[in-house]
Amino acid sequence: MRRAMTEDVSLNLLYPDGVSRDGGFVAPGGLCWGSVLSCSLLACSYVGSLYVWRNDLPRDHPAVIKRRFTSVLVVSVLSPLFVWAWRELMGVRPSPPLLALMGIRLEGLIPAATLPLLLTMVLFLGPLIQMAMDCPWDFIDGLKVGIDPRFWALCFSDMRWLRNQVVAPLTEELVFRACMLPMLVPCAGPTRAIFTCPLFFGVAHFHHVIELLRFRQGTVLGIFLSAVFQFSYTAVFGAYTAFIFIRTGHLVGPVLCHSFCNHMGFPALSAALDHPRRLLLLGFYLLGVLLFLLLLFPLTDPLFYGAAPVCSLAPSPRALCS
């Protein structure tokens, strides 16, 4: 019995390089507190940077957007330092290169830029069909607009478009996924990290309540309910992009999916129910959800992307990483 207990304990011992005998990463003592604190500081830095400028203008004013671009870009550039400092202070060894850990790497880049976006478009099959039905242009006209440089010049001159389609997806995915997940995975494991990371992302969006109350854009109850809905929606979306990041080990997929979802917005189910061809349309909504569930794991199979560096920090077993 004593021998069995000794063998049992020995299975939990670390080799000198910080890896357990079964190949899984074992977290150093105090890592979870350090990870949560680092993620909290990073989230507060991102949101706090939006309010370093004093102004009496609403958030959609071009001057406000330009100033906030500067703030979040500075925080985003500095955000890898949080991961580096966490890794050094916590003594996380061994560890992949910092950029690879954050999903910035070349291996599997093309699949990572296409397959997750395709998967997300499948989920939005109903809304995409709805847009096609209601669009006054035919396919050729739409294609001409899409390749017209003047159309893209107009988009890039629109501050709100730049914020929603470029700056917000890039900076939020960098900070809330690429930087936070490497700090959470060693502590919580891939699965729990997927559902923990979005909590920081969802809470970070509560700052919109301050502006809505400040400019009296609705009743207190309406603003509160809107905030609860936004938290729920962003938390679910955050879990999805966290799943993509861990499965693919790339940042580009979550960024493109985020940009696409910002463009599409929340599905207009009420409009679909009132549509003249609602039965056909609702059929596409349902088909999109079913296909999404069927393709979720096959299209994010790590075989397409190479081993995800963040998974090397995961305790075993690592089901989502293989």
C-alpha positions as CSV (number, residue, x, y, z in Angstrom):
1,M,0.0,0.0,0.0
2,R,2.9,2.4,0.9
3,R,4.5,1.6,-2.4
4,A,1.3,2.3,-4.3
5,M,0.9,5.7,-2.5
6,T,4.6,6.5,-3.4
7,E,4.0,5.7,-7.0
8,D,0.8,7.8,-7.0
9,V,2.6,10.8,-5.6
10,S,5.5,10.4,-8.0
11,L,3.1,10.8,-10.9
12,N,2.4,14.4,-9.8
13,L,6.1,15.3,-9.6
14,L,7.7,17.7,-12.2
15,Y,10.7,17.0,-14.2
16,P,13.2,19.8,-14.1
17,D,11.8,21.4,-17.3
18,G,8.3,21.9,-15.7
19,V,6.5,19.1,-17.5
20,S,4.8,16.2,-15.7
21,R,5.7,12.6,-16.5
22,D,2.5,12.2,-18.5
23,G,3.5,15.1,-20.8
24,G,1.1,17.7,-19.3
25,F,2.0,21.1,-18.0
26,V,1.8,21.5,-14.2
27,A,1.1,25.0,-13.0
28,P,3.5,26.7,-10.5
29,G,2.1,27.6,-7.1
30,G,0.1,30.8,-7.1
31,L,-0.3,30.8,-10.9
32,C,-4.1,31.2,-10.9
33,W,-4.1,34.3,-8.7
34,G,-1.4,35.8,-10.9
35,S,-3.3,35.0,-14.0
36,V,-6.6,36.5,-12.8
37,L,-4.8,39.6,-11.5
38,S,-2.9,40.1,-14.8
39,C,-6.1,39.6,-16.9
40,S,-8.0,42.0,-14.7
41,L,-5.3,44.7,-15.0
42,L,-5.2,44.2,-18.7
43,A,-8.9,44.6,-19.1
44,C,-8.9,47.7,-16.8
45,S,-6.1,49.2,-18.8
46,Y,-8.0,48.7,-22.1
47,V,-11.3,50.2,-20.8
48,G,-9.6,52.9,-18.8
49,S,-7.6,54.1,-21.9
50,L,-11.0,55.1,-23.4
51,Y,-11.5,57.6,-20.7
52,V,-8.2,59.4,-20.5
53,W,-9.6,62.0,-22.8
54,R,-12.0,64.6,-21.3
55,N,-14.8,65.5,-23.7
56,D,-18.5,66.2,-23.7
57,L,-19.2,64.4,-27.0
58,P,-20.9,61.0,-27.6
59,R,-18.8,57.9,-28.4
60,D,-19.7,58.0,-32.1
61,H,-18.4,61.5,-32.8
62,P,-15.3,61.3,-35.1
63,A,-13.1,63.3,-32.7
64,V,-13.9,60.9,-29.9
65,I,-13.2,57.8,-32.1
66,K,-9.8,59.2,-33.2
67,R,-8.7,59.8,-29.7
68,R,-9.8,56.4,-28.6
69,F,-8.0,54.8,-31.5
70,T,-4.8,56.3,-30.1
71,S,-5.5,55.0,-26.6
72,V,-6.4,51.4,-27.5
73,L,-3.6,51.1,-30.0
74,V,-1.1,52.1,-27.3
75,V,-2.6,49.6,-24.8
76,S,-2.6,46.9,-27.5
77,V,1.0,47.5,-28.4
78,L,2.0,47.3,-24.7
79,S,-0.3,44.3,-24.0
80,P,2.3,41.6,-24.8
81,L,4.4,43.0,-21.9
82,F,1.6,41.8,-19.6
83,V,2.1,38.2,-20.9
84,W,5.9,38.5,-20.8
85,A,5.8,39.9,-17.2
86,W,3.3,37.2,-16.1
87,R,5.5,34.5,-17.6
88,E,8.6,35.8,-16.0
89,L,7.1,36.5,-12.6
90,M,5.2,33.2,-12.4
91,G,8.2,31.2,-13.6
92,V,6.3,29.4,-16.4
93,R,8.7,27.1,-18.0
94,P,9.1,25.8,-20.7
95,S,7.2,28.3,-22.9
96,P,7.0,28.8,-26.7
97,P,8.1,32.2,-28.1
98,L,5.9,35.1,-27.0
99,L,4.5,35.9,-30.4
100,A,3.7,32.2,-31.2
101,L,2.0,31.9,-27.8
102,M,-0.2,34.8,-28.8
103,G,-1.2,33.3,-32.1
104,I,1.1,35.3,-34.3
105,R,2.9,32.7,-36.5
106,L,3.1,31.5,-40.1
107,E,2.4,27.8,-39.8
108,G,-1.2,27.1,-40.9
109,L,-1.8,30.8,-41.6
110,I,-4.0,30.4,-44.7
111,P,-6.4,27.8,-43.2
112,A,-6.6,30.0,-40.1
113,A,-7.6,33.0,-42.1
114,T,-10.3,31.1,-44.1
115,L,-11.8,28.2,-42.3
116,P,-13.0,29.9,-39.1
117,L,-14.5,32.7,-41.2
118,L,-16.2,30.2,-43.4
119,L,-17.6,28.5,-40.3
120,T,-18.9,31.8,-39.0
121,M,-20.6,32.5,-42.3
122,V,-22.3,29.2,-42.2
123,L,-23.7,30.1,-38.8
124,F,-25.0,33.3,-40.4
125,L,-26.5,31.5,-43.4
126,G,-30.0,32.7,-42.6
127,P,-29.1,36.4,-42.2
128,L,-26.9,36.2,-45.3
129,I,-29.8,34.8,-47.4
130,Q,-32.1,37.4,-45.9
131,M,-29.6,40.2,-47.0
132,A,-29.4,38.6,-50.5
133,M,-33.2,38.5,-50.8
134,D,-33.7,42.1,-49.8
135,C,-30.7,43.5,-51.6
136,P,-31.7,45.8,-54.6
137,W,-28.5,44.8,-56.5
138,D,-27.9,41.6,-58.3
139,F,-24.7,39.5,-57.9
140,I,-22.8,41.3,-60.6
141,D,-23.6,44.7,-59.3
142,G,-22.5,43.7,-55.8
143,L,-19.3,42.3,-57.1
144,K,-18.5,45.5,-59.0
145,V,-19.1,47.5,-55.8
146,G,-16.9,45.2,-53.8
147,I,-13.9,45.6,-56.1
148,D,-14.3,49.3,-56.6
149,P,-11.4,51.2,-54.9
150,R,-13.7,54.2,-54.3
151,F,-16.0,52.0,-52.2
152,W,-13.1,51.0,-49.9
153,A,-11.7,54.5,-49.8
154,L,-15.1,55.7,-48.6
155,C,-15.1,52.9,-45.9
156,F,-11.7,53.7,-44.6
157,S,-12.6,57.4,-44.4
158,D,-15.5,56.5,-42.1
159,M,-14.4,56.5,-38.5
160,R,-17.2,54.3,-37.3
161,W,-16.5,51.7,-40.0
162,L,-12.8,51.7,-39.1
163,R,-13.7,51.3,-35.4
164,N,-16.2,48.5,-35.9
165,Q,-14.4,46.5,-38.7
166,V,-10.7,47.1,-38.1
167,V,-9.6,48.6,-34.8
168,A,-12.1,47.0,-32.4
169,P,-11.7,43.5,-33.8
170,L,-7.9,43.7,-33.9
171,T,-7.3,45.3,-30.5
172,E,-10.0,43.4,-28.6
173,E,-8.9,40.0,-29.9
174,L,-5.3,40.8,-29.3
175,V,-5.9,41.9,-25.7
176,F,-8.9,39.7,-24.6
177,R,-7.9,36.5,-26.5
178,A,-4.3,36.4,-27.6
179,C,-3.0,37.9,-24.3
180,M,-5.4,36.5,-21.8
181,L,-5.8,32.9,-22.9
182,P,-2.1,32.1,-22.6
183,M,-2.4,33.3,-19.0
184,L,-5.6,31.4,-18.2
185,V,-5.0,28.1,-20.0
186,P,-2.1,26.9,-17.6
187,C,-4.3,27.6,-14.6
188,A,-7.8,26.6,-15.8
189,G,-7.1,24.3,-18.8
190,P,-8.4,25.0,-22.3
191,T,-12.1,24.2,-21.7
192,R,-12.6,26.4,-18.6
193,A,-10.4,29.1,-20.0
194,I,-12.8,29.4,-23.0
195,F,-15.6,30.2,-20.6
196,T,-13.6,32.3,-18.2
197,C,-11.9,34.6,-20.7
198,P,-15.2,36.0,-22.1
199,L,-16.2,37.2,-18.6
200,F,-13.4,39.8,-18.8
201,F,-14.6,40.7,-22.3
202,G,-18.3,41.0,-21.3
203,V,-17.6,43.1,-18.2
204,A,-15.4,45.4,-20.2
205,H,-18.4,46.3,-22.4
206,F,-20.3,47.6,-19.3
207,H,-18.6,50.9,-19.7
208,H,-21.1,51.8,-22.4
209,V,-23.7,52.1,-19.6
210,I,-21.8,55.2,-18.3
211,E,-22.1,57.0,-21.6
212,L,-25.7,56.0,-22.1
213,L,-26.6,57.4,-18.7
214,R,-24.4,60.4,-19.2
215,F,-26.1,61.4,-22.4
216,R,-29.6,60.2,-21.3
217,Q,-30.0,57.8,-24.2
218,G,-32.9,55.9,-22.8
219,T,-34.5,55.1,-19.4
220,V,-32.4,53.6,-16.6
221,L,-34.3,50.3,-16.9
222,G,-33.9,50.2,-20.7
223,I,-30.1,50.9,-20.4
224,F,-29.7,48.3,-17.7
225,L,-31.5,45.6,-19.8
226,S,-29.5,46.6,-22.8
227,A,-26.3,46.2,-20.8
228,V,-27.3,42.7,-19.6
229,F,-28.2,41.7,-23.2
230,Q,-24.9,43.0,-24.5
231,F,-22.9,41.3,-21.7
232,S,-24.6,38.0,-22.5
233,Y,-24.1,38.4,-26.3
234,T,-20.5,39.4,-26.0
235,A,-19.7,36.6,-23.5
236,V,-21.1,34.0,-25.9
237,F,-19.3,35.5,-28.8
238,G,-16.1,35.7,-26.7
239,A,-16.3,32.1,-25.8
240,Y,-16.6,31.3,-29.6
241,T,-13.5,33.3,-30.6
242,A,-11.6,31.9,-27.6
243,F,-12.5,28.4,-28.8
244,I,-11.2,29.3,-32.3
245,F,-8.0,30.7,-30.8
246,I,-7.3,27.6,-28.8
247,R,-8.2,25.1,-31.6
248,T,-6.2,26.9,-34.3
249,G,-3.5,28.6,-32.3
250,H,-3.9,31.7,-34.5
251,L,-5.0,35.3,-33.8
252,V,-6.1,36.0,-37.4
253,G,-9.2,33.7,-37.3
254,P,-10.8,35.4,-34.2
255,V,-10.0,38.9,-35.7
256,L,-11.7,38.1,-39.0
257,C,-14.7,36.5,-37.4
258,H,-15.0,39.4,-35.0
259,S,-15.0,41.9,-37.9
260,F,-17.6,39.8,-39.8
261,C,-19.9,39.6,-36.8
262,N,-19.6,43.3,-36.2
263,H,-20.7,43.8,-39.8
264,M,-23.6,41.5,-39.6
265,G,-24.8,42.5,-36.1
266,F,-27.3,40.4,-34.1
267,P,-29.6,38.4,-36.4
268,A,-32.8,40.3,-37.2
269,L,-35.1,37.5,-36.2
270,S,-38.2,39.8,-36.0
271,A,-37.6,40.9,-39.5
272,A,-37.3,37.3,-40.6
273,L,-40.6,36.4,-39.0
274,D,-42.3,39.3,-40.8
275,H,-40.7,38.5,-44.1
276,P,-42.9,37.5,-47.1
277,R,-40.9,34.3,-47.5
278,R,-40.4,33.7,-43.9
279,L,-40.8,29.9,-44.0
280,L,-38.0,29.6,-46.5
281,L,-35.9,32.1,-44.6
282,L,-36.4,30.4,-41.2
283,G,-35.4,27.2,-42.9
284,F,-32.1,28.7,-43.8
285,Y,-31.7,30.0,-40.3
286,L,-32.1,26.5,-38.9
287,L,-29.9,25.0,-41.6
288,G,-27.2,27.4,-40.8
289,V,-27.2,26.5,-37.1
290,L,-27.3,22.8,-37.8
291,L,-24.4,23.0,-40.3
292,F,-22.4,25.1,-37.8
293,L,-22.8,22.5,-35.1
294,L,-21.8,19.7,-37.5
295,L,-18.7,21.6,-38.8
296,L,-17.6,23.2,-35.6
297,F,-15.0,20.6,-34.7
298,P,-14.0,19.4,-38.2
299,L,-13.2,22.9,-39.5
300,T,-11.2,23.8,-36.4
301,D,-9.3,20.5,-36.3
302,P,-5.7,21.4,-35.3
303,L,-4.4,19.2,-38.1
304,F,-5.1,22.1,-40.5
305,Y,-3.2,24.6,-38.4
306,G,-0.3,22.8,-36.7
307,A,0.1,22.4,-32.9
308,A,-1.2,25.4,-31.1
309,P,1.6,26.9,-28.9
310,V,-0.9,27.9,-26.2
311,C,-1.8,24.2,-25.8
312,S,1.7,23.4,-24.7
313,L,0.8,25.2,-21.4
314,A,-2.4,23.2,-20.9
315,P,-2.6,20.6,-18.1
316,S,-3.4,17.1,-19.4
317,P,-5.7,15.9,-20.7
318,R,-6.0,18.4,-23.5
319,A,-9.1,17.2,-25.5
320,L,-9.7,20.5,-27.2
321,C,-6.1,20.7,-28.4
322,S,-6.2,17.6,-30.5
